[in-house]
Amino acid sequence: MAISAKKKPTQEDTVMEKLFTKMFVKASEAARGQTMTEYALILSAVAVVVFVAYKTMGSDINTLLIAIDGQL
């Protein structure tokens, strides 16, 4: 088995390399956008949970504070 010397890249090889590079860059950008979308969805879900908890427990907390204030 002989060791072959590296051959000089042809124009076709260069074009293919550029194509693969562009595809890789586009995939990286798409993944970054997807991650931002996921973070936005998580943030909105947390906001909904906090709002529902506030609406549910808001009057109870207010009643508790009024009772404590009355005892003082």
N, C-alpha and C positions, 0 to 999 in steps of 0.2 A: 504494500500500500504506500503510494508515494504522497508526499506532502505537496499540495498544489499551492501555487502563489496566488495571492488575491488578484482577481481580475478587476480591471477598471470598470466602474459602473457605467452602464449605457444610459442613454437618454430615457429609455423606457423605465429603467430601474429608478432613476431620479424622479420621474413623474409619479411612479407608484409610491415612492417614499413620501412625496409631498401630499399625495392623496390620503395616505394613512395618517399623516400628521394632522391634516385638516379634520379627518374623521375623529381622531383622538381628542382634539381641542373642542370640537362640537359636543362630544360625549361628556367631556369634563364640565363644560358650561351647562349642559342639560342637567347633570347631576347636582350642580350647585343650585340651580333654580328649583329643582325638586326638593332639595333639603330646605330651602327657604319656605316653600309651600307647606312642607310638613311642620315646620316650626310655627307658621301662622295658624295652621289648623289646631295644633296643640295649645297655643296661646288662646285662641278663641274658645276652645273647650274648657280651659281653666277659668276663663272669664265667665262663662255661662254657669259653671259650678259655683263660683264665688257669688254671683248675683243671686242664684237660687237659694244659697245658704243665707245670704243677707236678708232676702225677703222672708224666708222661713223663720229665722231666729231673731230678726230685727225687733219685732214687737216683744218677744220674750226678754230680750236683753234690756229693752227700754223699761218694761215692767219691773224687772229685777233692780235696775238703777233707781227707779222711783221708790221702791220698797226700802232700799238701803238708805236713801236720802230721808225718808220718813222716819226711820229709826234713829238717825243721827240727830 
